[in-house]
Amino acid sequence: MKKTILLGMILLGTSSAFAGAKDFIGSYRLLKDQVEGETFCYKGLDVVEENGLLNLYRSDITEYGPIISAELNGKSRDVKYSHGEALSTTKGEDTVTLKDDTLTFAFNGRESLIGIPAMRVSDSVAIKLSADKKTAYVLRKTFEGPVIGLGKKGKALCEYQVLK
């Protein structure tokens, strides 16, 4: 009995979170940006639900796959990709969370050069919709460096038109 109730609560929580995330699914076109440090606002973003995962794409290069992809409020997704020409590899975790009407896509990991860990890398994109859901306010934070506090930091405040 307790297991059934617990399972029902988990499923209800997951489905209600996904219901809230449906407002964010769609395309976004950049209107304004304010950048501090080493980062930028994407010209266009697409938020897509595929196979139980929420994916964040750059609108101009969707064929290369999502920037960040994971279960909503679920476990993180391990990712690994390499840059053959530079002999570097990036390993880390993607997470997607919906909390306080803000949908956040985040990547945290390490970049290695010839197999030797070289630096920490993090990138997060937090999306909050206006009351009329026609404008999205995005905060993008990036970090690249050997340790926390030392390295290239960036913060971008981006305003997007919601295209749906």
N, C-alpha and C positions, 0 to 999 in steps of 0.2 A: 504494500500500500504506500509506504513512504517513498519507495523507489519510483512508483508511478507518479506521485505528486511532484517529486523532484524533477523527473524527466519532463513532465508537463510544464513546470515553471521555466525550465531551461529552454524548451521549444517556444514557449510564449514570449520569453525575453528575446530570443533570437529573431523570431518573426516580427515582433514589434520594432526591433532595431532596424531590420531590413525595410520595414514599412516606412520608417522615418528617413532612411537613406534614399528611398525612391525619389524624394524631392530633389536630390542632388544629381541624379542620373541625367546626363545631357551634355551639351556642348557649351563652351564659354569662349567669348572673344574679348581680348584685352581692350580696355578703354583708357585707363590711366595707371601709372606706376610711380612708386617712390622707392628708390633703391639706396641701401646703405651697405657699403662693403662689397665683397666678392660674390655677387649673385645676380639674378635677373628674374623678371617675370616672363613666363612663357607667353607667346603671342596668342595661342589658343590652347584650351584644355578640353579633353573629353573624359567624362566619368561614365564607365560602362560596367554593367553586371554581367559576368560570364561564368557559367559553371560553378555558381556559389561563391565566386570571388568578386570583390569590387576592384576595378582596375582604373588607374589614372594614366591617360595617354597624352602626349603632345599631339595636337591636332595635325601638325604638318608632317609627322613621321610615324603614323600608327602602324605601318607595316613592320617596324622593328620590334614591336611588342610594347607592353605597358612600362611606364617609368617605375610604378609601384603597383603591386598586386597582392592581396591577401584576403582572408575571410574577415567579414565585418565583426569587430569585437571578439574575434576568435584568436586562435594561436597564430603566432607569427609564421611567415613563410620564408624558408631558407632560400637564398639566391646566390648564384655564383656566375660570374661572367669574366671573360678575359679579353685583353686587347693584344692580339698577337704581335703587331708591329712594335708595340712598346714593351713587350715581354712583361706585362703587368696583369694581375688578377685582382678582382674585387669580390669579396665574400661578405655576406651579412644577412640581415633579416628585414623583410617588409612587414609592416603592420598597418591596419586600417581600423580606426576607431570613430565611433559617433558618440559624442558626449556634449551635453549642454548646447544642442543644436549646431554643433561644429563637427564637420567631417574632416578627419585628419589622416593623411597618407604619410607614412614615415619610413625611411630607410636608415639603418645604422649598421656600419660594417668597417672592414679594414681593406686597405689596398696594399697588395704585395708586389714587390719588384723582384723578378727572378726567384720567386718563392720566399722571399724574406719580407715579413710585415714591415711596411714603410710608414703608413699613416692611417689615422682614423678618418672615416668619412661619414657624414650624416646629412640628410636632406629631409625636410618635412614641408608639407603643403597643407595648411589648415583652411578649410572653406566654410564660410558662414553666409547664408542667404539673407537678403533683405526681406522685410515683412511681405512684400508683394511678389517675392521670388523672381524678380526680373533682373536683379543685380546680385552678383556674388563678390564678397570681399575675401581676399585670399592673403594669408600671411605665409611667406616662404622663408624658411631659415635654413642656412647651409653652414657646414663646418668641414674643413679639411686641414688636418695637421697631425703632428706626431703625438700630442697629448692634449687633454682637455685644457682649454685656455690659451694654448699656443698654436697659432695657425691662422688660416684664412677663414674669417667669419663673414657671413652676409645675412642681410635681412631685407626682404622686399615686401612692400605693401602694394597689392595689386587689386584693381577694380575691374571686374569683367561684366559684360552683358551676357545674360543667360539666354541661349538660343533654343534650347530643348530640341 
